Amino acid sequence: MKIRGLAWAAVLVMAAMAPAHATTLVSMSIEQLTQASSDIVQARVVNQECGWNAAHTQIVTITTLAVSQSLRGKAAATVRVQQLGGTVGNLTVTIPGDVVFRLQGEYVVFLEPAEGSSFHVVGMSQGLFPVYQASASKEERVVLPGQLASLESIVDGGGNPAGTVPLVGFRKYIATLTNAGIKIPHGVNIPLSIASTESSGMGRVHVYGRTTAQLFPSKTVVIPVGTEVEGEAVLSAGSWTIHWDELSIRGVHAQISAVNNEPEGSLRGRNVILTVR
């Protein structure tokens, strides 16, 4: 009981320390998962290790995946996925809603950059799609969300059960979403920090900003934290008028129209909220 109590206390402490992606589970569509991902891979779990972080404040699990196919991005032959939680000695910490990898399991995984060269799974458990081979047809299929608990019976039973789709079709759908453009709805408020400026003439600068909050402006669009936003600023009568015109989500560009007015002086480091018109 003492160990259980300690583990539960650790869950609460680590949840408080964890970044937003590991503690807030927002329902995401496949369209949103795709847009938020820097890489989408089909891969097999080949190794998993748990340990303390450098500060000895959090248990972390590193899962190594052998990539068989890249559906988006240019992932290496192996990738490392970092998660909070795991088991060290007699202490086990779990994060509700997070991914549970099965050793030697085959998955389609939606990834975003983490510290160093590792990745996080986008949307926690929502960004992990198990792959299995139907026993009757030998066709590879993908298990969709809501069917994860019945994976074992699906594999044993074979056939083409509801809640799964052919892997080939799933890949084609992801490719379609990856190639599709992004449209940011009108009226969306986007908080950002101006990261840098670049002179483009007397009283004119090109402005580069990064979003400071993760936004879900529609059922098919997500704007991750750190998304790049660009525009042009003109200085007149002691005031900057910033015309924002482009937003880039994981390398996919979206045209926007928004205007901010800021007092004269350096724009770098200022926090603003732009409203898409």
KEKE-548249 format. One record per residue (C-alpha): residue number from 1; residue in three letters; x, z, y. Coordinates in steps of 0.2 Angstrom, whole numbers, plus 5000, padded with zeros to 4 digits. Layout:
# KEKE-548249
<r><pos>NUM</pos><code>Ala</code><px>X</px><pz>Z</pz><py>Y</py></r>
...
//
This chain:
# KEKE-548249
<r><pos>1</pos><code>Met</code><px>5000</px><pz>5000</pz><py>5000</py></r>
<r><pos>2</pos><code>Lys</code><px>5014</px><pz>5004</pz><py>5012</py></r>
<r><pos>3</pos><code>Ile</code><px>5021</px><pz>4986</pz><py>5009</py></r>
<r><pos>4</pos><code>Arg</code><px>5004</px><pz>4978</pz><py>5012</py></r>
<r><pos>5</pos><code>Gly</code><px>5002</px><pz>4988</pz><py>5028</py></r>
<r><pos>6</pos><code>Leu</code><px>5019</px><pz>4982</pz><py>5034</py></r>
<r><pos>7</pos><code>Ala</code><px>5016</px><pz>4964</pz><py>5029</py></r>
<r><pos>8</pos><code>Trp</code><px>4999</px><pz>4965</pz><py>5039</py></r>
<r><pos>9</pos><code>Ala</code><px>5008</px><pz>4973</pz><py>5054</py></r>
<r><pos>10</pos><code>Ala</code><px>5021</px><pz>4959</pz><py>5053</py></r>
<r><pos>11</pos><code>Val</code><px>5007</px><pz>4946</pz><py>5053</py></r>
<r><pos>12</pos><code>Leu</code><px>5000</px><pz>4953</pz><py>5069</py></r>
<r><pos>13</pos><code>Val</code><px>5017</px><pz>4954</pz><py>5078</py></r>
<r><pos>14</pos><code>Met</code><px>5023</px><pz>4937</pz><py>5072</py></r>
<r><pos>15</pos><code>Ala</code><px>5007</px><pz>4929</pz><py>5078</py></r>
<r><pos>16</pos><code>Ala</code><px>5009</px><pz>4937</pz><py>5095</py></r>
<r><pos>17</pos><code>Met</code><px>5027</px><pz>4930</pz><py>5096</py></r>
<r><pos>18</pos><code>Ala</code><px>5023</px><pz>4913</pz><py>5088</py></r>
<r><pos>19</pos><code>Pro</code><px>5021</px><pz>4897</pz><py>5099</py></r>
<r><pos>20</pos><code>Ala</code><px>5004</px><pz>4890</pz><py>5102</py></r>
<r><pos>21</pos><code>His</code><px>5005</px><pz>4877</pz><py>5087</py></r>
<r><pos>22</pos><code>Ala</code><px>5006</px><pz>4891</pz><py>5075</py></r>
<r><pos>23</pos><code>Thr</code><px>4993</px><pz>4903</pz><py>5081</py></r>
<r><pos>24</pos><code>Thr</code><px>4979</px><pz>4892</pz><py>5088</py></r>
<r><pos>25</pos><code>Leu</code><px>4970</px><pz>4880</pz><py>5076</py></r>
<r><pos>26</pos><code>Val</code><px>4959</px><pz>4867</pz><py>5085</py></r>
<r><pos>27</pos><code>Ser</code><px>4949</px><pz>4855</pz><py>5075</py></r>
<r><pos>28</pos><code>Met</code><px>4958</px><pz>4838</pz><py>5076</py></r>
<r><pos>29</pos><code>Ser</code><px>4952</px><pz>4821</pz><py>5071</py></r>
<r><pos>30</pos><code>Ile</code><px>4964</px><pz>4809</pz><py>5062</py></r>
<r><pos>31</pos><code>Glu</code><px>4965</px><pz>4799</pz><py>5078</py></r>
<r><pos>32</pos><code>Gln</code><px>4971</px><pz>4814</pz><py>5087</py></r>
<r><pos>33</pos><code>Leu</code><px>4983</px><pz>4819</pz><py>5073</py></r>
<r><pos>34</pos><code>Thr</code><px>4991</px><pz>4802</pz><py>5074</py></r>
<r><pos>35</pos><code>Gln</code><px>4993</px><pz>4802</pz><py>5093</py></r>
<r><pos>36</pos><code>Ala</code><px>5001</px><pz>4819</pz><py>5093</py></r>
<r><pos>37</pos><code>Ser</code><px>5013</px><pz>4814</pz><py>5079</py></r>
<r><pos>38</pos><code>Ser</code><px>5031</px><pz>4808</pz><py>5082</py></r>
<r><pos>39</pos><code>Asp</code><px>5032</px><pz>4804</pz><py>5064</py></r>
<r><pos>40</pos><code>Ile</code><px>5020</px><pz>4801</pz><py>5049</py></r>
<r><pos>41</pos><code>Val</code><px>5028</px><pz>4801</pz><py>5032</py></r>
<r><pos>42</pos><code>Gln</code><px>5023</px><pz>4800</pz><py>5014</py></r>
<r><pos>43</pos><code>Ala</code><px>5035</px><pz>4812</pz><py>5005</py></r>
<r><pos>44</pos><code>Arg</code><px>5038</px><pz>4824</pz><py>4991</py></r>
<r><pos>45</pos><code>Val</code><px>5043</px><pz>4842</pz><py>4992</py></r>
<r><pos>46</pos><code>Val</code><px>5060</px><pz>4845</pz><py>4985</py></r>
<r><pos>47</pos><code>Asn</code><px>5066</px><pz>4862</pz><py>4991</py></r>
<r><pos>48</pos><code>Gln</code><px>5059</px><pz>4877</pz><py>5000</py></r>
<r><pos>49</pos><code>Glu</code><px>5069</px><pz>4892</pz><py>5008</py></r>
<r><pos>50</pos><code>Cys</code><px>5063</px><pz>4907</pz><py>5017</py></r>
<r><pos>51</pos><code>Gly</code><px>5074</px><pz>4919</pz><py>5028</py></r>
<r><pos>52</pos><code>Trp</code><px>5075</px><pz>4928</pz><py>5045</py></r>
<r><pos>53</pos><code>Asn</code><px>5078</px><pz>4919</pz><py>5061</py></r>
<r><pos>54</pos><code>Ala</code><px>5094</px><pz>4921</pz><py>5070</py></r>
<r><pos>55</pos><code>Ala</code><px>5086</px><pz>4936</pz><py>5080</py></r>
<r><pos>56</pos><code>His</code><px>5079</px><pz>4944</pz><py>5065</py></r>
<r><pos>57</pos><code>Thr</code><px>5062</px><pz>4945</pz><py>5072</py></r>
<r><pos>58</pos><code>Gln</code><px>5053</px><pz>4932</pz><py>5062</py></r>
<r><pos>59</pos><code>Ile</code><px>5052</px><pz>4926</pz><py>5044</py></r>
<r><pos>60</pos><code>Val</code><px>5053</px><pz>4907</pz><py>5044</py></r>
<r><pos>61</pos><code>Thr</code><px>5051</px><pz>4894</pz><py>5029</py></r>
<r><pos>62</pos><code>Ile</code><px>5061</px><pz>4878</pz><py>5029</py></r>
<r><pos>63</pos><code>Thr</code><px>5053</px><pz>4865</pz><py>5017</py></r>
<r><pos>64</pos><code>Thr</code><px>5064</px><pz>4849</pz><py>5013</py></r>
<r><pos>65</pos><code>Leu</code><px>5054</px><pz>4833</pz><py>5010</py></r>
<r><pos>66</pos><code>Ala</code><px>5061</px><pz>4817</pz><py>5002</py></r>
<r><pos>67</pos><code>Val</code><px>5053</px><pz>4803</pz><py>5012</py></r>
<r><pos>68</pos><code>Ser</code><px>5047</px><pz>4788</pz><py>5001</py></r>
<r><pos>69</pos><code>Gln</code><px>5038</px><pz>4779</pz><py>5016</py></r>
<r><pos>70</pos><code>Ser</code><px>5037</px><pz>4781</pz><py>5035</py></r>
<r><pos>71</pos><code>Leu</code><px>5020</px><pz>4777</pz><py>5042</py></r>
<r><pos>72</pos><code>Arg</code><px>5025</px><pz>4780</pz><py>5060</py></r>
<r><pos>73</pos><code>Gly</code><px>5042</px><pz>4784</pz><py>5068</py></r>
<r><pos>74</pos><code>Lys</code><px>5059</px><pz>4782</pz><py>5060</py></r>
<r><pos>75</pos><code>Ala</code><px>5061</px><pz>4797</pz><py>5049</py></r>
<r><pos>76</pos><code>Ala</code><px>5077</px><pz>4800</pz><py>5039</py></r>
<r><pos>77</pos><code>Ala</code><px>5077</px><pz>4799</pz><py>5020</py></r>
<r><pos>78</pos><code>Thr</code><px>5075</px><pz>4818</pz><py>5020</py></r>
<r><pos>79</pos><code>Val</code><px>5066</px><pz>4829</pz><py>5034</py></r>
<r><pos>80</pos><code>Arg</code><px>5065</px><pz>4848</pz><py>5036</py></r>
<r><pos>81</pos><code>Val</code><px>5049</px><pz>4856</pz><py>5041</py></r>
<r><pos>82</pos><code>Gln</code><px>5049</px><pz>4873</pz><py>5049</py></r>
<r><pos>83</pos><code>Gln</code><px>5035</px><pz>4886</pz><py>5048</py></r>
<r><pos>84</pos><code>Leu</code><px>5033</px><pz>4904</pz><py>5053</py></r>
<r><pos>85</pos><code>Gly</code><px>5030</px><pz>4916</pz><py>5038</py></r>
<r><pos>86</pos><code>Gly</code><px>5036</px><pz>4916</pz><py>5020</py></r>
<r><pos>87</pos><code>Thr</code><px>5043</px><pz>4929</pz><py>5008</py></r>
<r><pos>88</pos><code>Val</code><px>5060</px><pz>4939</pz><py>5010</py></r>
<r><pos>89</pos><code>Gly</code><px>5062</px><pz>4953</pz><py>4997</py></r>
<r><pos>90</pos><code>Asn</code><px>5046</px><pz>4963</pz><py>4996</py></r>
<r><pos>91</pos><code>Leu</code><px>5040</px><pz>4957</pz><py>5013</py></r>
<r><pos>92</pos><code>Thr</code><px>5027</px><pz>4942</pz><py>5013</py></r>
<r><pos>93</pos><code>Val</code><px>5020</px><pz>4936</pz><py>5030</py></r>
<r><pos>94</pos><code>Thr</code><px>5007</px><pz>4922</pz><py>5030</py></r>
<r><pos>95</pos><code>Ile</code><px>5000</px><pz>4913</pz><py>5045</py></r>
<r><pos>96</pos><code>Pro</code><px>4981</px><pz>4910</pz><py>5043</py></r>
<r><pos>97</pos><code>Gly</code><px>4977</px><pz>4891</pz><py>5044</py></r>
<r><pos>98</pos><code>Asp</code><px>4995</px><pz>4885</pz><py>5041</py></r>
<r><pos>99</pos><code>Val</code><px>5002</px><pz>4873</pz><py>5029</py></r>
<r><pos>100</pos><code>Val</code><px>5005</px><pz>4878</pz><py>5011</py></r>
<r><pos>101</pos><code>Phe</code><px>5017</px><pz>4866</pz><py>5002</py></r>
<r><pos>102</pos><code>Arg</code><px>5018</px><pz>4864</pz><py>4983</py></r>
<r><pos>103</pos><code>Leu</code><px>5035</px><pz>4861</pz><py>4976</py></r>
<r><pos>104</pos><code>Gln</code><px>5036</px><pz>4843</pz><py>4970</py></r>
<r><pos>105</pos><code>Gly</code><px>5019</px><pz>4840</pz><py>4978</py></r>
<r><pos>106</pos><code>Glu</code><px>5017</px><pz>4823</pz><py>4986</py></r>
<r><pos>107</pos><code>Tyr</code><px>5009</px><pz>4822</pz><py>5003</py></r>
<r><pos>108</pos><code>Val</code><px>5006</px><pz>4812</pz><py>5019</py></r>
<r><pos>109</pos><code>Val</code><px>5012</px><pz>4823</pz><py>5033</py></r>
<r><pos>110</pos><code>Phe</code><px>5009</px><pz>4822</pz><py>5051</py></r>
<r><pos>111</pos><code>Leu</code><px>5025</px><pz>4828</pz><py>5061</py></r>
<r><pos>112</pos><code>Glu</code><px>5031</px><pz>4833</pz><py>5078</py></r>
<r><pos>113</pos><code>Pro</code><px>5048</px><pz>4838</pz><py>5084</py></r>
<r><pos>114</pos><code>Ala</code><px>5053</px><pz>4856</pz><py>5082</py></r>
<r><pos>115</pos><code>Glu</code><px>5070</px><pz>4865</pz><py>5086</py></r>
<r><pos>116</pos><code>Gly</code><px>5085</px><pz>4856</pz><py>5082</py></r>
<r><pos>117</pos><code>Ser</code><px>5082</px><pz>4842</pz><py>5070</py></r>
<r><pos>118</pos><code>Ser</code><px>5067</px><pz>4850</pz><py>5061</py></r>
<r><pos>119</pos><code>Phe</code><px>5049</px><pz>4846</pz><py>5062</py></r>
<r><pos>120</pos><code>His</code><px>5032</px><pz>4856</pz><py>5063</py></r>
<r><pos>121</pos><code>Val</code><px>5016</px><pz>4849</pz><py>5055</py></r>
<r><pos>122</pos><code>Val</code><px>5004</px><pz>4844</pz><py>5068</py></r>
<r><pos>123</pos><code>Gly</code><px>4988</px><pz>4854</pz><py>5068</py></r>
<r><pos>124</pos><code>Met</code><px>4994</px><pz>4866</pz><py>5055</py></r>
<r><pos>125</pos><code>Ser</code><px>4985</px><pz>4863</pz><py>5038</py></r>
<r><pos>126</pos><code>Gln</code><px>4975</px><pz>4848</pz><py>5046</py></r>
<r><pos>127</pos><code>Gly</code><px>4991</px><pz>4838</pz><py>5046</py></r>
<r><pos>128</pos><code>Leu</code><px>4994</px><pz>4838</pz><py>5028</py></r>
<r><pos>129</pos><code>Phe</code><px>4986</px><pz>4826</pz><py>5016</py></r>
<r><pos>130</pos><code>Pro</code><px>4989</px><pz>4828</pz><py>4997</py></r>
<r><pos>131</pos><code>Val</code><px>4992</px><pz>4812</pz><py>4987</py></r>
<r><pos>132</pos><code>Tyr</code><px>4988</px><pz>4811</pz><py>4969</py></r>
<r><pos>133</pos><code>Gln</code><px>4986</px><pz>4798</pz><py>4955</py></r>
<r><pos>134</pos><code>Ala</code><px>4969</px><pz>4795</pz><py>4948</py></r>
<r><pos>135</pos><code>Ser</code><px>4970</px><pz>4797</pz><py>4929</py></r>
<r><pos>136</pos><code>Ala</code><px>4958</px><pz>4783</pz><py>4925</py></r>
<r><pos>137</pos><code>Ser</code><px>4963</px><pz>4770</pz><py>4937</py></r>
<r><pos>138</pos><code>Lys</code><px>4981</px><pz>4776</pz><py>4940</py></r>
<r><pos>139</pos><code>Glu</code><px>4978</px><pz>4772</pz><py>4959</py></r>
<r><pos>140</pos><code>Glu</code><px>4986</px><pz>4784</pz><py>4972</py></r>
<r><pos>141</pos><code>Arg</code><px>4973</px><pz>4792</pz><py>4982</py></r>
<r><pos>142</pos><code>Val</code><px>4973</px><pz>4804</pz><py>4997</py></r>
<r><pos>143</pos><code>Val</code><px>4963</px><pz>4820</pz><py>4998</py></r>
<r><pos>144</pos><code>Leu</code><px>4954</px><pz>4822</pz><py>5014</py></r>
<r><pos>145</pos><code>Pro</code><px>4951</px><pz>4839</pz><py>5024</py></r>
<r><pos>146</pos><code>Gly</code><px>4938</px><pz>4850</pz><py>5016</py></r>
<r><pos>147</pos><code>Gln</code><px>4943</px><pz>4845</pz><py>4998</py></r>
<r><pos>148</pos><code>Leu</code><px>4960</px><pz>4854</pz><py>4997</py></r>
<r><pos>149</pos><code>Ala</code><px>4953</px><pz>4869</pz><py>4987</py></r>
<r><pos>150</pos><code>Ser</code><px>4947</px><pz>4857</pz><py>4973</py></r>
<r><pos>151</pos><code>Leu</code><px>4963</px><pz>4847</pz><py>4972</py></r>
<r><pos>152</pos><code>Glu</code><px>4967</px><pz>4854</pz><py>4954</py></r>
<r><pos>153</pos><code>Ser</code><px>4950</px><pz>4849</pz><py>4947</py></r>
<r><pos>154</pos><code>Ile</code><px>4951</px><pz>4832</pz><py>4956</py></r>
<r><pos>155</pos><code>Val</code><px>4968</px><pz>4828</pz><py>4948</py></r>
<r><pos>156</pos><code>Asp</code><px>4962</px><pz>4834</pz><py>4931</py></r>
<r><pos>157</pos><code>Gly</code><px>4946</px><pz>4825</pz><py>4931</py></r>
<r><pos>158</pos><code>Gly</code><px>4953</px><pz>4809</pz><py>4938</py></r>
<r><pos>159</pos><code>Gly</code><px>4940</px><pz>4795</pz><py>4943</py></r>
<r><pos>160</pos><code>Asn</code><px>4937</px><pz>4792</pz><py>4961</py></r>
<r><pos>161</pos><code>Pro</code><px>4929</px><pz>4808</pz><py>4968</py></r>
<r><pos>162</pos><code>Ala</code><px>4921</px><pz>4810</pz><py>4985</py></r>
<r><pos>163</pos><code>Gly</code><px>4932</px><pz>4816</pz><py>4998</py></r>
<r><pos>164</pos><code>Thr</code><px>4947</px><pz>4805</pz><py>4994</py></r>
<r><pos>165</pos><code>Val</code><px>4952</px><pz>4788</pz><py>4999</py></r>
<r><pos>166</pos><code>Pro</code><px>4965</px><pz>4775</pz><py>4992</py></r>
<r><pos>167</pos><code>Leu</code><px>4982</px><pz>4778</pz><py>4999</py></r>
<r><pos>168</pos><code>Val</code><px>4984</px><pz>4760</pz><py>5003</py></r>
<r><pos>169</pos><code>Gly</code><px>4969</px><pz>4760</pz><py>5014</py></r>
<r><pos>170</pos><code>Phe</code><px>4974</px><pz>4776</pz><py>5022</py></r>
<r><pos>171</pos><code>Arg</code><px>4991</px><pz>4769</pz><py>5026</py></r>
<r><pos>172</pos><code>Lys</code><px>4982</px><pz>4754</pz><py>5034</py></r>
<r><pos>173</pos><code>Tyr</code><px>4971</px><pz>4765</pz><py>5044</py></r>
<r><pos>174</pos><code>Ile</code><px>4986</px><pz>4775</pz><py>5051</py></r>
<r><pos>175</pos><code>Ala</code><px>4994</px><pz>4758</pz><py>5056</py></r>
<r><pos>176</pos><code>Thr</code><px>4979</px><pz>4753</pz><py>5065</py></r>
<r><pos>177</pos><code>Leu</code><px>4978</px><pz>4769</pz><py>5075</py></r>
<r><pos>178</pos><code>Thr</code><px>4997</px><pz>4769</pz><py>5079</py></r>
<r><pos>179</pos><code>Asn</code><px>4995</px><pz>4751</pz><py>5086</py></r>
<r><pos>180</pos><code>Ala</code><px>4979</px><pz>4755</pz><py>5096</py></r>
<r><pos>181</pos><code>Gly</code><px>4980</px><pz>4759</pz><py>5114</py></r>
<r><pos>182</pos><code>Ile</code><px>4976</px><pz>4775</pz><py>5122</py></r>
<r><pos>183</pos><code>Lys</code><px>4962</px><pz>4777</pz><py>5135</py></r>
<r><pos>184</pos><code>Ile</code><px>4962</px><pz>4794</pz><py>5145</py></r>
<r><pos>185</pos><code>Pro</code><px>4944</px><pz>4798</pz><py>5150</py></r>
<r><pos>186</pos><code>His</code><px>4940</px><pz>4800</pz><py>5169</py></r>
<r><pos>187</pos><code>Gly</code><px>4939</px><pz>4817</pz><py>5176</py></r>
<r><pos>188</pos><code>Val</code><px>4952</px><pz>4825</pz><py>5165</py></r>
<r><pos>189</pos><code>Asn</code><px>4962</px><pz>4838</pz><py>5173</py></r>
<r><pos>190</pos><code>Ile</code><px>4981</px><pz>4837</pz><py>5168</py></r>
<r><pos>191</pos><code>Pro</code><px>4992</px><pz>4852</pz><py>5172</py></r>
<r><pos>192</pos><code>Leu</code><px>5011</px><pz>4846</pz><py>5174</py></r>
<r><pos>193</pos><code>Ser</code><px>5028</px><pz>4851</pz><py>5180</py></r>
<r><pos>194</pos><code>Ile</code><px>5038</px><pz>4838</pz><py>5190</py></r>
<r><pos>195</pos><code>Ala</code><px>5054</px><pz>4837</pz><py>5180</py></r>
<r><pos>196</pos><code>Ser</code><px>5064</px><pz>4825</pz><py>5191</py></r>
<r><pos>197</pos><code>Thr</code><px>5063</px><pz>4811</pz><py>5205</py></r>
<r><pos>198</pos><code>Glu</code><px>5072</px><pz>4795</pz><py>5208</py></r>
<r><pos>199</pos><code>Ser</code><px>5074</px><pz>4787</pz><py>5225</py></r>
<r><pos>200</pos><code>Ser</code><px>5066</px><pz>4770</pz><py>5227</py></r>
<r><pos>201</pos><code>Gly</code><px>5068</px><pz>4767</pz><py>5245</py></r>
<r><pos>202</pos><code>Met</code><px>5066</px><pz>4776</pz><py>5262</py></r>
<r><pos>203</pos><code>Gly</code><px>5053</px><pz>4790</pz><py>5260</py></r>
<r><pos>204</pos><code>Arg</code><px>5049</px><pz>4784</pz><py>5243</py></r>
<r><pos>205</pos><code>Val</code><px>5053</px><pz>4792</pz><py>5226</py></r>
<r><pos>206</pos><code>His</code><px>5048</px><pz>4788</pz><py>5208</py></r>
<r><pos>207</pos><code>Val</code><px>5042</px><pz>4804</pz><py>5200</py></r>
<r><pos>208</pos><code>Tyr</code><px>5043</px><pz>4810</pz><py>5182</py></r>
<r><pos>209</pos><code>Gly</code><px>5032</px><pz>4825</pz><py>5176</py></r>
<r><pos>210</pos><code>Arg</code><px>5029</px><pz>4833</pz><py>5159</py></r>
<r><pos>211</pos><code>Thr</code><px>5012</px><pz>4841</pz><py>5154</py></r>
<r><pos>212</pos><code>Thr</code><px>5012</px><pz>4860</pz><py>5152</py></r>
<r><pos>213</pos><code>Ala</code><px>4997</px><pz>4862</pz><py>5141</py></r>
<r><pos>214</pos><code>Gln</code><px>4990</px><pz>4854</pz><py>5126</py></r>
<r><pos>215</pos><code>Leu</code><px>4973</px><pz>4845</pz><py>5130</py></r>
<r><pos>216</pos><code>Phe</code><px>4959</px><pz>4837</pz><py>5119</py></r>
<r><pos>217</pos><code>Pro</code><px>4950</px><pz>4826</pz><py>5132</py></r>
<r><pos>218</pos><code>Ser</code><px>4940</px><pz>4818</pz><py>5119</py></r>
<r><pos>219</pos><code>Lys</code><px>4937</px><pz>4817</pz><py>5100</py></r>
<r><pos>220</pos><code>Thr</code><px>4949</px><pz>4803</pz><py>5098</py></r>
<r><pos>221</pos><code>Val</code><px>4963</px><pz>4808</pz><py>5111</py></r>
<r><pos>222</pos><code>Val</code><px>4975</px><pz>4822</pz><py>5112</py></r>
<r><pos>223</pos><code>Ile</code><px>4988</px><pz>4825</pz><py>5125</py></r>
<r><pos>224</pos><code>Pro</code><px>5002</px><pz>4836</pz><py>5118</py></r>
<r><pos>225</pos><code>Val</code><px>5013</px><pz>4848</pz><py>5128</py></r>
<r><pos>226</pos><code>Gly</code><px>5028</px><pz>4839</pz><py>5136</py></r>
<r><pos>227</pos><code>Thr</code><px>5019</px><pz>4822</pz><py>5137</py></r>
<r><pos>228</pos><code>Glu</code><px>5028</px><pz>4812</pz><py>5150</py></r>
<r><pos>229</pos><code>Val</code><px>5019</px><pz>4806</pz><py>5166</py></r>
<r><pos>230</pos><code>Glu</code><px>5026</px><pz>4795</pz><py>5179</py></r>
<r><pos>231</pos><code>Gly</code><px>5021</px><pz>4789</pz><py>5197</py></r>
<r><pos>232</pos><code>Glu</code><px>5027</px><pz>4785</pz><py>5214</py></r>
<r><pos>233</pos><code>Ala</code><px>5027</px><pz>4796</pz><py>5229</py></r>
<r><pos>234</pos><code>Val</code><px>5027</px><pz>4791</pz><py>5247</py></r>
<r><pos>235</pos><code>Leu</code><px>5032</px><pz>4803</pz><py>5262</py></r>
<r><pos>236</pos><code>Ser</code><px>5022</px><pz>4801</pz><py>5277</py></r>
<r><pos>237</pos><code>Ala</code><px>5018</px><pz>4814</pz><py>5292</py></r>
<r><pos>238</pos><code>Gly</code><px>5026</px><pz>4828</pz><py>5283</py></r>
<r><pos>239</pos><code>Ser</code><px>5017</px><pz>4826</pz><py>5266</py></r>
<r><pos>240</pos><code>Trp</code><px>5020</px><pz>4818</pz><py>5250</py></r>
<r><pos>241</pos><code>Thr</code><px>5006</px><pz>4807</pz><py>5242</py></r>
<r><pos>242</pos><code>Ile</code><px>5009</px><pz>4805</pz><py>5223</py></r>
<r><pos>243</pos><code>His</code><px>5001</px><pz>4791</pz><py>5214</py></r>
<r><pos>244</pos><code>Trp</code><px>5002</px><pz>4794</pz><py>5196</py></r>
<r><pos>245</pos><code>Asp</code><px>5000</px><pz>4778</pz><py>5186</py></r>
<r><pos>246</pos><code>Glu</code><px>5006</px><pz>4780</pz><py>5168</py></r>
<r><pos>247</pos><code>Leu</code><px>5006</px><pz>4793</pz><py>5154</py></r>
<r><pos>248</pos><code>Ser</code><px>5016</px><pz>4791</pz><py>5138</py></r>
<r><pos>249</pos><code>Ile</code><px>5010</px><pz>4800</pz><py>5122</py></r>
<r><pos>250</pos><code>Arg</code><px>5024</px><pz>4799</pz><py>5108</py></r>
<r><pos>251</pos><code>Gly</code><px>5030</px><pz>4782</pz><py>5115</py></r>
<r><pos>252</pos><code>Val</code><px>5012</px><pz>4775</pz><py>5117</py></r>
<r><pos>253</pos><code>His</code><px>5009</px><pz>4771</pz><py>5135</py></r>
<r><pos>254</pos><code>Ala</code><px>4992</px><pz>4774</pz><py>5144</py></r>
<r><pos>255</pos><code>Gln</code><px>4988</px><pz>4768</pz><py>5161</py></r>
<r><pos>256</pos><code>Ile</code><px>4980</px><pz>4782</pz><py>5173</py></r>
<r><pos>257</pos><code>Ser</code><px>4975</px><pz>4783</pz><py>5191</py></r>
<r><pos>258</pos><code>Ala</code><px>4977</px><pz>4800</pz><py>5200</py></r>
<r><pos>259</pos><code>Val</code><px>4983</px><pz>4806</pz><py>5217</py></r>
<r><pos>260</pos><code>Asn</code><px>4991</px><pz>4822</pz><py>5222</py></r>
<r><pos>261</pos><code>Asn</code><px>4996</px><pz>4828</pz><py>5240</py></r>
<r><pos>262</pos><code>Glu</code><px>5011</px><pz>4839</pz><py>5242</py></r>
<r><pos>263</pos><code>Pro</code><px>5020</px><pz>4847</pz><py>5257</py></r>
<r><pos>264</pos><code>Glu</code><px>5037</px><pz>4839</pz><py>5262</py></r>
<r><pos>265</pos><code>Gly</code><px>5052</px><pz>4845</pz><py>5253</py></r>
<r><pos>266</pos><code>Ser</code><px>5059</px><pz>4843</pz><py>5235</py></r>
<r><pos>267</pos><code>Leu</code><px>5046</px><pz>4839</pz><py>5223</py></r>
<r><pos>268</pos><code>Arg</code><px>5057</px><pz>4844</pz><py>5208</py></r>
<r><pos>269</pos><code>Gly</code><px>5050</px><pz>4859</pz><py>5199</py></r>
<r><pos>270</pos><code>Arg</code><px>5033</px><pz>4859</pz><py>5207</py></r>
<r><pos>271</pos><code>Asn</code><px>5018</px><pz>4862</pz><py>5196</py></r>
<r><pos>272</pos><code>Val</code><px>5003</px><pz>4852</pz><py>5200</py></r>
<r><pos>273</pos><code>Ile</code><px>4986</px><pz>4847</pz><py>5192</py></r>
<r><pos>274</pos><code>Leu</code><px>4981</px><pz>4829</pz><py>5193</py></r>
<r><pos>275</pos><code>Thr</code><px>4963</px><pz>4823</pz><py>5190</py></r>
<r><pos>276</pos><code>Val</code><px>4961</px><pz>4806</pz><py>5181</py></r>
<r><pos>277</pos><code>Arg</code><px>4950</px><pz>4795</pz><py>5191</py></r>
//
